[in-house]
Amino acid sequence: MKRIERILLKLVVIQFIFLLIAQFMVLYTPFSPYLGKIYDYEGVSKNHATKTIETFDQ
């Protein structure tokens, strides 16, 4: 069991390091304008509400 816990801890640390690298690349490098276009493709940056149709089941 200790072996599995050690492996999981290493995976968590590696994941955290990659998270910090990705955040640094998005915020502080010359690649950020190219990476910012991803938000447009995903539709995250749009601030408009979508039309919803409400239906009532009686």
ZAVOFI-892144 format. One line per field, with one value per residue: residue number from 1; residue in three letters; y negated, x, z of N, C-alpha, C, CB in turn. Coordinates in Angstrom, 2 decimals, decimal comma. Each point is the difference from the previous one (the first is absolute). Glycine has a CB too. Example, Ala and Ser with C-alpha at 12.3 -4.5 7.8 and 13.67 -1.06 7.14 Angstrom:
BEGIN
seti	1 | 2
figu	ALA | SER
n.y	5,69 | -2,22
n.x	13,19 | 1,54
n.z	7,80 | -1,97
ca.y	-1,19 | -1,19
ca.x	-0,89 | 0,82
ca.z	0,00 | 0,06
c.y	-1,20 | -1,09
c.x	0,90 | -0,77
c.z	0,00 | 0,73
cb.y	1,17 | 0,63
cb.x	-1,89 | 1,18
cb.z	1,25 | -2,15
END
This chain:
BEGIN
seti	1 | 2 | 3 | 4 | 5 | 6 | 7 | 8 | 9 | 10 | 11 | 12 | 13 | 14 | 15 | 16 | 17 | 18 | 19 | 20 | 21 | 22 | 23 | 24 | 25 | 26 | 27 | 28 | 29 | 30 | 31 | 32 | 33 | 34 | 35 | 36 | 37 | 38 | 39 | 40 | 41 | 42 | 43 | 44 | 45 | 46 | 47 | 48 | 49 | 50 | 51 | 52 | 53 | 54 | 55 | 56 | 57 | 58
figu	MET | LYS | ARG | ILE | GLU | ARG | ILE | LEU | LEU | LYS | LEU | VAL | VAL | ILE | GLN | PHE | ILE | PHE | LEU | LEU | ILE | ALA | GLN | PHE | MET | VAL | LEU | TYR | THR | PRO | PHE | SER | PRO | TYR | LEU | GLY | LYS | ILE | TYR | ASP | TYR | GLU | GLY | VAL | SER | LYS | ASN | HIS | ALA | THR | LYS | THR | ILE | GLU | THR | PHE | ASP | GLN
n.y	1,19 | -1,22 | 0,48 | -1,74 | -2,39 | -0,31 | -0,23 | -2,31 | -1,78 | 0,08 | -0,95 | -2,57 | -0,97 | 0,18 | -1,77 | -2,40 | -0,15 | -0,32 | -2,41 | -1,67 | 0,42 | -1,12 | -2,67 | -0,73 | 0,25 | -2,02 | -2,35 | -0,27 | 0,79 | -2,16 | 2,34 | -2,61 | -0,35 | 3,20 | 0,31 | -2,25 | 2,13 | 1,95 | -2,29 | 0,20 | 3,13 | -0,24 | -2,38 | -1,23 | -2,77 | 0,39 | -2,37 | 1,87 | 1,19 | 2,49 | -1,30 | 1,63 | 1,14 | -0,64 | 3,06 | -0,68 | 3,34 | -1,10
n.x	0,82 | 2,93 | -0,39 | -2,62 | 1,30 | 2,37 | -1,97 | -1,68 | 2,52 | 0,89 | -2,86 | 0,08 | 2,76 | -0,89 | -2,59 | 1,71 | 1,93 | -2,39 | -1,27 | 2,64 | 0,15 | -2,92 | 0,48 | 2,57 | -1,56 | -2,27 | 1,97 | 2,53 | -0,22 | 0,06 | -2,36 | -1,93 | -0,76 | -0,16 | -1,73 | -2,25 | -0,96 | -0,87 | -2,20 | -1,00 | -0,39 | -1,82 | -2,03 | 2,29 | -0,73 | -3,38 | -0,59 | -2,56 | -1,78 | 0,28 | -2,80 | -0,60 | -2,28 | -1,15 | -0,89 | -2,24 | 0,47 | -3,29
n.z	0,00 | -0,52 | -3,16 | -0,06 | 1,62 | -2,08 | -2,42 | 1,35 | 0,57 | -3,03 | -0,97 | 1,86 | -1,15 | -3,01 | 0,48 | 1,22 | -2,50 | -2,01 | 1,74 | -0,33 | -3,15 | -0,43 | 1,63 | -1,69 | -2,75 | 0,88 | 0,94 | -1,92 | -3,39 | -2,17 | 0,78 | 0,99 | -3,15 | -0,13 | 2,66 | -0,93 | -2,31 | 2,55 | 0,55 | -3,06 | 0,21 | 2,61 | -1,26 | 2,45 | -1,44 | -0,21 | 2,39 | -1,81 | 2,37 | -2,11 | -0,72 | 2,84 | -1,96 | 3,22 | -1,02 | 2,25 | 0,03 | 0,46
ca.y	-1,19 | -1,18 | -0,22 | -0,68 | -1,36 | -0,75 | -0,28 | -1,02 | -1,28 | -0,48 | -0,47 | -1,27 | -1,01 | -0,25 | -0,71 | -1,37 | -0,68 | -0,30 | -1,06 | -1,26 | -0,32 | -0,43 | -1,32 | -0,94 | -0,18 | -0,75 | -1,36 | -0,81 | 0,26 | -0,49 | 0,93 | -0,25 | -0,37 | 1,18 | 0,88 | -0,66 | 0,31 | 1,22 | -0,39 | -0,34 | 1,24 | 0,68 | -0,83 | -0,39 | -1,45 | -0,70 | -0,41 | -0,15 | 1,08 | 0,73 | 0,09 | 1,27 | 0,26 | 0,64 | 0,87 | 0,44 | 1,28 | -0,03
ca.x	-0,82 | 0,86 | 0,51 | -1,06 | -0,10 | 1,16 | -0,23 | -1,05 | 0,57 | 0,85 | -0,89 | -0,60 | 1,05 | 0,25 | -1,16 | 0,08 | 1,07 | -0,51 | -0,99 | 0,72 | 0,61 | -1,06 | -0,44 | 1,05 | -0,01 | -1,19 | 0,00 | 1,21 | 0,91 | -0,47 | -0,97 | -1,33 | -1,02 | -0,40 | -0,76 | -1,25 | -1,00 | -0,69 | -1,22 | -0,99 | -0,49 | -0,86 | -1,16 | 0,01 | 0,11 | -1,20 | -0,79 | -1,42 | -0,85 | -0,66 | -1,44 | -0,48 | -1,43 | -0,53 | -1,16 | -0,67 | -0,70 | -1,11
ca.z	0,00 | 0,03 | -1,35 | -0,75 | 0,53 | -0,51 | -1,43 | -0,09 | 0,44 | -1,10 | -1,08 | 0,42 | -0,08 | -1,42 | -0,52 | 0,50 | -0,73 | -1,34 | 0,15 | 0,14 | -1,30 | -0,92 | 0,42 | -0,36 | -1,45 | -0,40 | 0,51 | -0,04 | -1,10 | -1,29 | -0,57 | 0,54 | -0,98 | -0,76 | 0,89 | 0,33 | -1,02 | 0,40 | 0,69 | -1,01 | -0,59 | 0,97 | 0,28 | 1,41 | 0,17 | -0,44 | 1,15 | -0,33 | 0,48 | -1,07 | 0,13 | 0,55 | -0,18 | 1,19 | -0,24 | 1,23 | -0,14 | 0,95
c.y	-1,26 | -0,32 | -0,77 | -1,45 | -0,86 | -0,37 | -1,09 | -1,37 | -0,58 | -0,53 | -1,35 | -1,13 | -0,35 | -0,78 | -1,47 | -0,80 | -0,37 | -1,10 | -1,36 | -0,42 | -0,51 | -1,39 | -1,07 | -0,27 | -0,85 | -1,47 | -0,83 | 0,25 | -0,59 | 0,94 | -0,33 | -0,51 | 1,20 | 0,95 | -0,61 | 0,27 | 1,27 | -0,34 | -0,37 | 1,25 | 0,73 | -0,82 | -0,48 | -1,51 | -0,77 | -0,28 | -0,21 | 1,22 | 0,68 | 0,03 | 1,38 | 0,09 | 0,75 | 0,82 | 0,44 | 1,29 | 0,05 | 1,35
c.x	0,87 | 0,54 | -1,01 | -0,13 | 1,16 | -0,18 | -1,05 | 0,52 | 0,89 | -0,84 | -0,63 | 1,02 | 0,29 | -1,14 | 0,03 | 1,08 | -0,46 | -1,06 | 0,68 | 0,65 | -1,05 | -0,50 | 1,04 | -0,01 | -1,17 | 0,13 | 1,23 | 0,92 | -0,53 | -1,02 | -1,43 | -1,02 | -0,50 | -0,83 | -1,34 | -1,10 | -0,78 | -1,30 | -1,09 | -0,59 | -0,94 | -1,24 | -0,06 | -0,08 | -1,25 | -0,91 | -1,47 | -0,77 | -0,67 | -1,50 | -0,37 | -1,50 | -0,48 | -1,23 | -0,56 | -0,73 | -1,08 | -0,63
c.z	0,00 | -1,38 | -0,84 | 0,47 | -0,48 | -1,46 | -0,16 | 0,42 | -1,09 | -1,14 | 0,34 | -0,12 | -1,46 | -0,63 | 0,44 | -0,72 | -1,41 | 0,04 | 0,11 | -1,32 | -0,98 | 0,36 | -0,36 | -1,50 | -0,45 | 0,40 | -0,37 | -1,19 | -1,30 | -0,66 | 0,43 | -1,03 | -0,82 | 0,85 | 0,38 | -1,01 | 0,34 | 0,70 | -0,99 | -0,64 | 0,93 | 0,32 | 1,43 | 0,15 | -0,41 | 1,20 | -0,36 | 0,48 | -1,19 | 0,24 | 0,55 | -0,22 | 1,23 | -0,37 | 1,34 | -0,29 | 1,05 | 0,15
cb.y	1,27 | 0,54 | 2,12 | 2,19 | 0,88 | 1,18 | 2,38 | 1,74 | 0,76 | 1,64 | 2,39 | 1,22 | 0,83 | 2,11 | 2,15 | 0,79 | 1,25 | 2,36 | 1,60 | 0,54 | 1,76 | 2,39 | 1,05 | 0,80 | 2,20 | 2,08 | 0,87 | -0,03 | 2,09 | -1,14 | 1,74 | -0,49 | -2,26 | -0,23 | 0,91 | -1,74 | -1,13 | 1,20 | -0,80 | -2,14 | 0,17 | 1,10 | 1,22 | 2,03 | 0,27 | 1,11 | -1,06 | -1,44 | -1,21 | 1,40 | -1,64 | 0,04 | 0,06 | -1,86 | 0,79 | -2,37 | 1,16 | -2,34
cb.x	-1,80 | 0,61 | 1,36 | -1,22 | -1,18 | 1,45 | 0,60 | -1,70 | -0,09 | 1,76 | -0,46 | -1,54 | 0,99 | 1,35 | -1,34 | -0,81 | 1,71 | 0,48 | -1,57 | 0,41 | 1,76 | -0,67 | -1,31 | 1,38 | 1,11 | -1,39 | -1,35 | -0,16 | 0,76 | 2,19 | 1,77 | 1,12 | 1,04 | 2,06 | 2,14 | 1,33 | 1,43 | 2,19 | 1,37 | 1,22 | 2,09 | 2,02 | -1,18 | 1,33 | 2,42 | 0,16 | 2,03 | 0,57 | -0,40 | 2,06 | -0,31 | 1,85 | 0,20 | 0,88 | 0,94 | -0,25 | 2,06 | -0,40
cb.z	1,20 | 2,36 | 0,16 | -0,32 | 2,01 | 1,64 | -0,58 | 0,45 | 2,39 | 0,65 | -0,61 | 1,56 | 2,16 | -0,13 | 0,02 | 2,22 | 1,34 | -0,68 | 1,13 | 2,42 | 0,40 | -0,34 | 1,86 | 1,94 | -0,26 | 0,22 | 1,85 | 2,42 | 1,14 | -0,26 | -0,02 | 2,15 | -0,12 | -1,40 | 0,88 | 1,11 | -1,70 | 0,22 | 1,93 | -0,43 | -1,31 | 0,95 | -1,76 | 0,54 | -0,36 | -2,28 | 0,96 | -2,00 | 2,19 | -0,36 | -1,90 | 1,73 | -2,56 | 1,46 | -2,22 | 0,82 | -0,90 | -0,57
END
